[in-house]
Amino acid sequence: THGASVHLVPLTTEYQFGTAVNYDWVAPTAGTQAATPDGIRYKSIIPQLFTRVTDENSQQWRSWLIDPDRSTEVLAWALANELRLRGHSILWGELDGYPTPDSVIATYNDKLANEGAAAAETYLEAEILAFIASGPAATFAGNQAGSGEPQISEWDVLNHPTLVTDMWDVTGQDFLL
């Protein structure tokens, strides 16, 4: 009919559309905003507009050590809402603040001052490998229950590897590979 209005809604998409989400707004027990009216609205809008989400901060080293339940709850929320979750990020290259844990920075600096660069490098490499082996990458390895799909669809292993290079200046680029 002439002048008719047509509205199309795609049932599937060729590409994934995503956004970052903060645990504070989606984690039911670890988040402080998840149960508020704004949090409820936030959690209802995200699955309507996006097919994937990135966990903004709770998988990062310091945040994970403070409370891994935050990240676990983000994953559960994403899977319950049929959203693919991108892991972010296992490591940043900073040795002078967030998200590297204060204890790692302090011990590294102590070893550097008292035992030398080689001892400090050995310590830092061991801590990085231990976090990779026990942190979110190891915890969330494997597939979703009843599916061949991975729990985390992809990972940002190193965030800003050429912009923030403190760690890599110590360990060398070969350590990253």
C-alpha positions as CSV (number, residue, x, y, z in Angstrom):
1,T,0.0,0.0,0.0
2,H,1.3,3.4,-0.8
3,G,2.5,5.2,2.3
4,A,2.6,2.1,4.4
5,S,5.2,2.0,7.1
6,V,7.5,-1.1,7.5
7,H,9.5,-1.9,10.6
8,L,12.1,-4.7,10.3
9,V,13.8,-6.4,13.3
10,P,16.7,-8.7,12.5
11,L,16.4,-12.1,14.2
12,T,20.1,-12.8,14.0
13,T,23.2,-10.6,13.3
14,E,26.2,-11.3,11.2
15,Y,28.4,-9.4,13.6
16,Q,28.5,-9.3,17.4
17,F,27.7,-5.9,19.0
18,G,29.1,-5.3,22.4
19,T,29.7,-3.0,25.3
20,A,31.5,-2.9,28.6
21,V,29.6,-3.7,31.7
22,N,30.6,-3.0,35.3
23,Y,30.1,-5.7,37.9
24,D,28.5,-3.1,40.2
25,W,25.5,-3.0,37.9
26,V,25.0,-6.6,37.1
27,A,26.5,-8.8,39.9
28,P,23.5,-9.6,42.1
29,T,25.4,-10.0,45.4
30,A,28.8,-8.3,44.7
31,G,27.4,-5.3,42.9
32,T,26.0,-2.4,44.9
33,Q,23.8,-1.1,42.1
34,A,22.4,-4.3,40.6
35,A,19.2,-4.4,42.7
36,T,18.4,-0.6,42.4
37,P,15.8,0.5,39.8
38,D,18.6,1.9,37.6
39,G,20.5,-1.4,37.9
40,I,17.4,-3.4,37.0
41,R,16.8,-1.1,34.0
42,Y,20.5,-1.4,33.0
43,K,20.4,-5.2,33.1
44,S,17.3,-5.3,31.0
45,I,18.5,-2.9,28.3
46,I,21.9,-4.5,27.7
47,P,20.6,-7.8,26.3
48,Q,18.2,-5.9,24.1
49,L,20.9,-3.9,22.4
50,F,24.0,-6.1,22.5
51,T,25.1,-9.6,21.7
52,R,28.3,-9.5,23.7
53,V,29.7,-7.8,26.8
54,T,33.2,-7.1,28.2
55,D,33.7,-7.4,31.9
56,E,35.0,-3.9,32.6
57,N,37.3,-4.4,35.6
58,S,36.5,-7.4,37.8
59,Q,38.8,-9.8,36.0
60,Q,41.8,-7.5,36.4
61,W,44.6,-8.7,38.7
62,R,44.0,-6.5,41.8
63,S,40.2,-6.6,41.5
64,W,40.2,-10.4,41.1
65,L,42.3,-10.8,44.2
66,I,39.9,-8.6,46.2
67,D,36.8,-10.5,45.2
68,P,36.6,-13.1,42.4
69,D,32.9,-13.5,43.0
70,R,32.3,-10.2,41.2
71,S,33.7,-11.6,38.0
72,T,31.9,-15.0,38.5
73,E,28.6,-13.2,38.9
74,V,29.2,-11.1,35.7
75,L,29.9,-14.3,33.8
76,A,26.7,-16.0,35.2
77,W,24.6,-12.9,34.3
78,A,26.0,-12.8,30.8
79,L,25.4,-16.5,30.2
80,A,21.9,-16.3,31.6
81,N,21.2,-13.5,29.2
82,E,22.7,-15.3,26.2
83,L,25.5,-12.8,25.9
84,R,29.0,-13.7,24.9
85,L,31.5,-12.5,27.4
86,R,34.9,-11.1,26.5
87,G,37.5,-11.5,29.2
88,H,39.3,-8.2,30.1
89,S,42.1,-8.1,30.9
90,I,44.4,-10.5,32.5
91,L,47.4,-8.2,32.6
92,W,48.3,-4.5,32.2
93,G,51.9,-3.5,32.0
94,E,51.9,-1.1,34.9
95,L,54.2,-1.5,37.9
96,D,53.2,1.7,39.6
97,G,49.5,1.3,40.4
98,Y,46.2,-0.2,39.4
99,P,45.5,-2.9,38.4
100,T,48.7,-4.6,39.5
101,P,48.3,-5.6,43.2
102,D,50.2,-3.3,45.7
103,S,51.9,-6.4,47.2
104,V,53.4,-7.4,43.8
105,I,54.7,-3.8,43.2
106,A,56.1,-3.6,46.7
107,T,57.9,-6.9,46.6
108,Y,59.2,-6.2,43.1
109,N,60.6,-2.9,44.2
110,D,62.1,-4.5,47.4
111,K,63.8,-7.2,45.3
112,L,65.0,-4.7,42.8
113,A,66.6,-2.5,45.5
114,N,68.0,-5.3,47.7
115,E,68.7,-8.3,45.3
116,G,69.1,-6.7,41.9
117,A,67.3,-6.6,38.5
118,A,67.6,-10.4,37.8
119,A,65.9,-11.3,41.1
120,A,63.2,-8.7,40.6
121,E,62.6,-10.0,37.1
122,T,62.4,-13.6,38.2
123,Y,59.9,-12.7,41.0
124,L,57.7,-10.7,38.6
125,E,57.6,-13.4,35.9
126,A,56.7,-16.0,38.6
127,E,53.9,-13.8,39.9
128,I,52.5,-13.2,36.4
129,L,52.5,-16.9,35.6
130,A,50.9,-17.7,39.0
131,F,48.1,-15.3,38.3
132,I,47.5,-16.6,34.8
133,A,47.5,-20.2,36.2
134,S,45.1,-19.4,39.1
135,G,43.1,-16.3,38.1
136,P,40.1,-15.7,35.8
137,A,41.7,-17.3,32.8
138,A,42.1,-20.6,34.6
139,T,38.9,-20.4,36.6
140,F,36.7,-19.7,33.5
141,A,38.5,-22.1,31.2
142,G,36.3,-24.7,29.6
143,N,32.9,-24.7,28.0
144,Q,29.4,-23.7,29.1
145,A,27.4,-26.5,30.6
146,G,25.7,-28.5,27.9
147,S,27.4,-26.7,25.1
148,G,30.6,-26.7,23.1
149,E,30.8,-22.9,23.5
150,P,33.5,-21.5,25.8
151,Q,32.5,-19.7,28.9
152,I,34.6,-16.7,27.9
153,S,34.4,-16.1,24.1
154,E,37.8,-14.4,23.9
155,W,40.3,-12.7,26.1
156,D,42.2,-9.4,26.2
157,V,45.3,-11.0,27.7
158,L,47.5,-7.9,27.7
159,N,45.8,-4.5,27.8
160,H,47.7,-1.7,26.1
161,P,50.9,-3.8,25.4
162,T,52.6,-1.0,23.6
163,L,51.3,1.9,25.6
164,V,51.9,0.7,29.2
165,T,55.1,-1.2,29.1
166,D,56.6,-1.2,32.7
167,M,56.3,-5.0,33.1
168,W,57.5,-5.8,29.6
169,D,60.5,-3.5,30.0
170,V,61.4,-5.8,32.9
171,T,60.5,-9.2,31.5
172,G,61.2,-8.5,27.8
173,Q,58.9,-9.0,24.9
174,D,59.8,-12.7,24.6
175,F,58.2,-13.4,27.9
176,L,54.9,-12.2,26.5
177,L,55.0,-14.7,23.7
